[in-house]
Amino acid sequence: MGSEATASFHTNADPAAVGAAVNALITEKKYRLVGQTDDGLLIDFLTKKSMFNWELAVRVTVTPAASGSDVNLLLDVGLGRPPALMDGMKNRKAVDKLAAELQSKLG
Protein backbone atom coordinates (compact mmCIF):
# COMPACT_ATOMS: atom_id res chain seq x y z
CA MET A 1 0.00 0.00 0.00
CA GLY A 2 1.38 3.43 -0.97
CA SER A 3 1.77 6.28 1.44
CA GLU A 4 0.41 9.02 -0.84
CA ALA A 5 -3.02 10.36 0.15
CA THR A 6 -5.32 12.81 -1.62
CA ALA A 7 -8.41 14.86 -0.85
CA SER A 8 -10.49 17.13 -3.07
CA PHE A 9 -13.33 19.55 -2.53
CA HIS A 10 -15.15 22.41 -4.24
CA THR A 11 -15.55 25.82 -2.64
CA ASN A 12 -17.41 28.96 -3.67
CA ALA A 13 -14.28 30.98 -2.79
CA ASP A 14 -12.22 32.34 -5.64
CA PRO A 15 -8.66 31.04 -6.19
CA ALA A 16 -7.06 34.08 -4.52
CA ALA A 17 -9.13 33.49 -1.36
CA VAL A 18 -8.16 29.81 -1.33
CA GLY A 19 -4.47 30.71 -1.66
CA ALA A 20 -4.79 33.20 1.17
CA ALA A 21 -6.52 30.57 3.34
CA VAL A 22 -3.76 28.03 2.64
CA ASN A 23 -1.07 30.57 3.54
CA ALA A 24 -2.96 31.53 6.71
CA LEU A 25 -3.14 27.85 7.69
CA ILE A 26 0.60 27.45 7.07
CA THR A 27 1.35 30.46 9.26
CA GLU A 28 -1.11 29.49 12.00
CA LYS A 29 0.18 25.92 12.26
CA LYS A 30 3.82 27.01 11.87
CA TYR A 31 4.29 24.80 8.83
CA ARG A 32 7.13 25.50 6.39
CA LEU A 33 6.30 26.93 2.98
CA VAL A 34 8.45 25.18 0.36
CA GLY A 35 7.20 26.80 -2.83
CA GLN A 36 4.34 28.65 -4.41
CA THR A 37 3.53 29.78 -7.94
CA ASP A 38 3.09 33.50 -8.54
CA ASP A 39 -0.63 33.06 -9.12
CA GLY A 40 -1.04 31.00 -5.92
CA LEU A 41 -2.65 28.08 -7.74
CA LEU A 42 0.05 25.65 -6.57
CA ILE A 43 1.40 25.70 -3.00
CA ASP A 44 3.87 23.22 -1.48
CA PHE A 45 4.58 23.05 2.24
CA LEU A 46 5.85 20.73 4.98
CA THR A 47 3.98 20.03 8.20
CA LYS A 48 5.87 20.00 11.48
CA LYS A 49 7.69 16.94 12.76
CA SER A 50 6.08 15.46 15.85
CA MET A 51 7.10 12.85 18.39
CA PHE A 52 5.45 10.12 16.31
CA ASN A 53 5.69 11.45 12.73
CA TRP A 54 8.21 12.89 10.32
CA GLU A 55 7.11 16.05 8.58
CA LEU A 56 4.66 15.49 5.74
CA ALA A 57 4.93 17.04 2.27
CA VAL A 58 1.72 18.68 1.09
CA ARG A 59 0.83 20.05 -2.34
CA VAL A 60 -2.32 22.14 -2.73
CA THR A 61 -3.56 22.68 -6.29
CA VAL A 62 -6.31 25.23 -6.89
CA THR A 63 -8.27 25.13 -10.15
CA PRO A 64 -10.59 28.01 -11.00
CA ALA A 65 -14.16 26.82 -11.58
CA ALA A 66 -17.31 28.51 -12.86
CA SER A 67 -18.64 28.98 -9.33
CA GLY A 68 -15.49 29.22 -7.21
CA SER A 69 -12.55 26.81 -7.05
CA ASP A 70 -11.74 23.13 -7.04
CA VAL A 71 -9.10 22.32 -4.43
CA ASN A 72 -6.90 19.20 -4.48
CA LEU A 73 -4.54 18.21 -1.69
CA LEU A 74 -1.76 15.64 -2.12
CA LEU A 75 0.08 14.51 1.00
CA ASP A 76 3.00 12.12 1.43
CA VAL A 77 5.99 11.52 3.69
CA GLY A 78 8.64 14.21 3.35
CA LEU A 79 11.38 13.76 0.76
CA GLY A 80 14.18 11.57 2.05
CA ARG A 81 12.20 10.34 5.05
CA PRO A 82 11.99 6.62 5.71
CA PRO A 83 8.64 4.99 4.93
CA ALA A 84 6.73 3.20 7.68
CA LEU A 85 4.18 0.42 7.57
CA MET A 86 1.26 2.59 8.72
CA ASP A 87 2.05 5.65 6.55
CA GLY A 88 -0.87 5.09 4.18
CA MET A 89 -3.49 5.06 6.93
CA LYS A 90 -1.90 7.92 8.88
CA ASN A 91 -1.53 10.04 5.76
CA ARG A 92 -5.19 9.45 4.79
CA LYS A 93 -6.28 10.81 8.20
CA ALA A 94 -3.82 13.71 7.95
CA VAL A 95 -4.99 14.81 4.48
CA ASP A 96 -8.65 14.58 5.52
CA LYS A 97 -7.91 16.72 8.60
CA LEU A 98 -6.05 19.32 6.51
CA ALA A 99 -8.90 19.46 3.98
CA ALA A 100 -11.42 19.99 6.81
CA GLU A 101 -9.27 22.74 8.37
CA LEU A 102 -8.95 24.49 5.03
CA GLN A 103 -12.69 24.22 4.33
CA SER A 104 -13.36 25.68 7.79
CA LYS A 105 -11.09 28.64 7.01
CA LEU A 106 -12.98 29.23 3.76
CA GLY A 107 -16.31 29.31 5.60
URRAFEN-V464382 format. One record per residue. SS is DSSP state (alpha for helix, beta for strand, coil for the rest). PHI is phi in radians with two decimals (999 if undefined). Layout:
# URRAFEN-V464382
ss->{SS SS}
phi->{PHI PHI}
This chain:
# URRAFEN-V464382
ss->{coil coil coil coil beta beta beta beta beta beta beta coil coil coil alpha alpha alpha alpha alpha alpha alpha alpha alpha alpha alpha alpha alpha alpha alpha coil coil beta beta beta beta beta coil coil coil coil coil beta beta beta beta beta coil coil coil coil coil coil coil coil coil beta beta beta beta beta beta beta beta beta beta coil coil beta beta beta beta beta beta beta beta beta beta coil coil coil coil coil coil coil coil coil alpha alpha alpha alpha alpha alpha alpha alpha alpha alpha alpha alpha alpha alpha alpha alpha alpha alpha alpha alpha coil}
phi->{999 -1.31 -1.74 -1.26 -2.32 -2.28 -2.60 -2.41 -2.75 -1.87 -2.34 -1.38 -1.25 -1.33 -0.99 -1.10 -1.18 -1.14 -1.02 -1.13 -1.16 -1.11 -1.14 -1.14 -1.11 -1.04 -1.16 -1.06 -1.52 1.07 -1.38 -1.95 -1.20 -1.79 -2.97 -2.74 -1.27 -1.03 -1.48 1.29 -1.47 -2.40 -2.29 -1.99 -2.64 -2.02 -1.31 -1.46 -1.29 -2.09 -1.09 -1.90 -2.39 -1.26 -1.15 -1.94 -1.58 -2.19 -2.13 -1.91 -2.01 -1.94 -2.04 -1.04 -2.24 -0.99 -2.14 2.21 -2.56 -1.76 -2.08 -2.13 -2.00 -2.19 -2.26 -2.69 -1.09 -1.11 -0.98 1.42 -1.60 -1.23 -1.29 -2.26 -1.02 -1.66 -0.96 -1.01 -1.19 -1.15 -1.19 -1.05 -1.14 -1.15 -1.22 -1.12 -1.13 -1.09 -1.07 -1.14 -1.12 -1.20 -1.07 -1.09 -1.12 -1.45 1.46}
